[in-house]
Amino acid sequence: MATYNLNTPLRDEDLLKLKAGDVVKLSGTIYTARDAAHKRLCDQLDKNEKLPFELQGAVIYYVGPSPAPEGRPIGSAGPTTSYRMDSYAPRLHGLGVKASIGKGKRSAAVREALQKHVGVYFGATGGAGALLSQCITAAEVIAYDELGPEAVRKLTVKDFPLLVVNDAHGNEQYAKPNYDL
């Protein structure tokens, strides 16, 4: 296991060195989107409409944050279960998305897309949303405001702690035996 400090937008050369089980401290711009937002993004693609953010090199965080408390850019921001986005993720990876952040396992189609398009799936610690929000220095709704917590947000993160769950080489952290238990 190695630790890497990466900045967005992510590039193939950044991702090809990562292995399942590595730790990443991510800084830069990431975007939030859950299932309702993913459906809208794909509907816009079907209509050849411009998306609210550039997909090339993008990182999408599967989160529906709570309202921001006084003096903070965002409230609790813990990951949501990723499989709900699995029907959309391969298409978005094919169009340039380099990583997603969530919790739980991914489908075979997503794992194949990560290999084909050089992408990774990061796990964020579930149940630690208040702690994770401390790494978010700015948050702005950029699309679908009417979706409330599921609106697309542009986040600025600093040293956001992540674990590589699925790497671009077909490896999966969840499939590794852990003999230290």
LINTADA-V439386 format. One record per residue. N is the residue number from 1. RES is the residue in one letter. OMEGA is omega in degrees with one decimal (NA if undefined). BURIAL is b if it has 16 or more other ideal C-beta (glycine too) atoms within 10 Angstrom, else e. Layout:
((N & RES & OMEGA & BURIAL) (N & RES & OMEGA & BURIAL))
This chain:
((1 & M & 177.9 & e) (2 & A & 176.6 & e) (3 & T & -179.0 & e) (4 & Y & 169.8 & e) (5 & N & -178.3 & e) (6 & L & 177.1 & b) (7 & N & 176.3 & e) (8 & T & -2.4 & b) (9 & P & -178.7 & b) (10 & L & -179.8 & b) (11 & R & 179.7 & e) (12 & D & -177.4 & e) (13 & E & 174.7 & e) (14 & D & -171.7 & b) (15 & L & -178.0 & b) (16 & L & 178.0 & e) (17 & K & -178.0 & e) (18 & L & 176.2 & b) (19 & K & 175.9 & e) (20 & A & -178.3 & b) (21 & G & 177.5 & b) (22 & D & 176.8 & b) (23 & V & 178.4 & e) (24 & V & 169.7 & b) (25 & K & -171.9 & b) (26 & L & 176.8 & b) (27 & S & 178.4 & b) (28 & G & -177.6 & b) (29 & T & 171.5 & b) (30 & I & -177.3 & b) (31 & Y & 177.1 & b) (32 & T & 173.9 & b) (33 & A & 173.2 & b) (34 & R & -171.4 & b) (35 & D & -179.2 & b) (36 & A & 178.8 & b) (37 & A & 177.5 & b) (38 & H & 178.6 & b) (39 & K & -179.7 & e) (40 & R & 177.5 & b) (41 & L & -179.2 & b) (42 & C & 174.3 & e) (43 & D & 177.7 & e) (44 & Q & 177.4 & e) (45 & L & 179.0 & b) (46 & D & -179.1 & e) (47 & K & -177.6 & e) (48 & N & 177.8 & e) (49 & E & 178.4 & e) (50 & K & 178.7 & e) (51 & L & -178.2 & b) (52 & P & 176.4 & b) (53 & F & -179.9 & b) (54 & E & -179.1 & e) (55 & L & -175.3 & b) (56 & Q & 177.9 & e) (57 & G & -173.9 & b) (58 & A & 173.3 & b) (59 & V & 178.6 & b) (60 & I & 179.3 & b) (61 & Y & 179.2 & b) (62 & Y & -174.7 & b) (63 & V & 171.2 & b) (64 & G & -171.7 & b) (65 & P & 174.6 & b) (66 & S & -179.7 & e) (67 & P & -178.6 & e) (68 & A & 172.5 & e) (69 & P & 179.5 & e) (70 & E & 175.6 & e) (71 & G & 179.7 & e) (72 & R & -179.8 & e) (73 & P & -174.4 & b) (74 & I & 174.9 & b) (75 & G & 178.4 & b) (76 & S & -172.5 & b) (77 & A & 178.7 & b) (78 & G & -176.7 & b) (79 & P & 172.8 & b) (80 & T & -177.8 & b) (81 & T & -169.9 & e) (82 & S & -172.3 & b) (83 & Y & 179.4 & b) (84 & R & 178.8 & e) (85 & M & -174.1 & b) (86 & D & 179.1 & b) (87 & S & -179.4 & e) (88 & Y & -170.6 & b) (89 & A & -179.2 & b) (90 & P & 179.0 & b) (91 & R & -178.5 & b) (92 & L & 175.8 & b) (93 & H & 177.5 & b) (94 & G & -179.9 & e) (95 & L & 172.6 & e) (96 & G & 177.0 & e) (97 & V & -176.0 & b) (98 & K & -179.0 & b) (99 & A & 170.9 & b) (100 & S & -178.8 & b) (101 & I & 178.1 & b) (102 & G & 175.0 & b) (103 & K & 179.4 & b) (104 & G & -177.6 & b) (105 & K & 177.4 & b) (106 & R & -179.7 & b) (107 & S & 176.2 & e) (108 & A & -179.5 & e) (109 & A & 178.2 & e) (110 & V & -179.9 & b) (111 & R & 177.2 & b) (112 & E & 179.0 & e) (113 & A & 178.4 & b) (114 & L & 177.7 & b) (115 & Q & -176.1 & e) (116 & K & -172.9 & e) (117 & H & -179.2 & b) (118 & V & 178.1 & b) (119 & G & 176.3 & b) (120 & V & 172.6 & b) (121 & Y & 178.9 & b) (122 & F & 171.2 & b) (123 & G & 172.2 & b) (124 & A & -174.9 & b) (125 & T & 175.3 & e) (126 & G & 179.8 & e) (127 & G & -178.7 & e) (128 & A & -175.8 & e) (129 & G & 179.5 & b) (130 & A & 178.6 & e) (131 & L & 179.7 & e) (132 & L & -178.6 & b) (133 & S & 178.5 & b) (134 & Q & 177.7 & e) (135 & C & 179.9 & b) (136 & I & -174.9 & b) (137 & T & 178.0 & e) (138 & A & 178.3 & e) (139 & A & -178.9 & b) (140 & E & 173.7 & e) (141 & V & -179.9 & e) (142 & I & 179.0 & e) (143 & A & 173.1 & b) (144 & Y & -179.2 & b) (145 & D & -178.5 & e) (146 & E & 177.4 & e) (147 & L & 177.8 & b) (148 & G & -178.8 & e) (149 & P & -178.7 & b) (150 & E & 175.8 & b) (151 & A & 175.5 & b) (152 & V & 178.6 & b) (153 & R & 171.1 & b) (154 & K & 179.3 & b) (155 & L & 168.7 & b) (156 & T & -177.6 & b) (157 & V & 177.6 & b) (158 & K & 179.2 & e) (159 & D & 178.9 & e) (160 & F & -172.3 & b) (161 & P & -176.4 & b) (162 & L & 174.9 & b) (163 & L & 176.1 & b) (164 & V & 179.0 & b) (165 & V & 176.2 & b) (166 & N & 179.9 & b) (167 & D & -177.6 & b) (168 & A & -178.4 & b) (169 & H & 178.8 & e) (170 & G & -179.7 & e) (171 & N & -179.5 & b) (172 & E & 178.9 & b) (173 & Q & -177.6 & b) (174 & Y & -178.8 & e) (175 & A & -178.5 & e) (176 & K & 175.4 & e) (177 & P & 177.7 & e) (178 & N & -177.6 & e) (179 & Y & -178.3 & e) (180 & D & -176.9 & e) (181 & L & NA & e))
